[in-house]
Amino acid sequence: MTLLPTARLLLLATLPVLAATSVSAQTAVKLEGRCEKLVIAGKDVTASCKNTLMNTVSRNRTSFDFAAEGRALSFSGNGAQQERTEETDPLQPINLVIPSETTKDGVVQGPLVAVGACAFSTPEPGKTAITCEANAAKGTYQGTFVTDAKTPDPKMPDLKMPDTKMPAPKTPGTEAGGTAPAR
């Protein structure tokens, strides 16, 4: 199922709120847009940054996951600690960065304790930005992702869940269009 960009962004705005509850479900949202900046341990890898961003909520943790050619960076924090810098700008404190790199031996990850934050504006028509910055023992980590929060197209049908009703059981002998044997 494909969600409209606005629906994705509305979900993005509510994920940290979901993380603040005692629900232990996992949710992930893939956003499409433009990666404008990606710095891993002080090294600028913006040129190879992918134009997708994952926002994941698992238990009480919220993460923003950036990807580049052969590398990835996750900014992670406790969703229950989310703050607001203004009426429309949530601020997610970050206490962990997880840089990863694909090597000849596989994917190498090295979670690092960090101090930082991810800020994102409430989705509205126009551009919506997610900006993350954190400092850890191995240097500075930064990511900026911009996506368009488009107004839903009135010509597009509303998203509906598929009908999950089970068909009524068939009477034996009626599958080929016949009638059930008399009893």
Summary of the structure (lengths in Angstrom):
residues: 183
radius of gyration: 22.2
end to end distance: 46.6
largest distance: 81.6
contacts: 509
relative contact order: 0.18
helix: 11%
strand: 51%
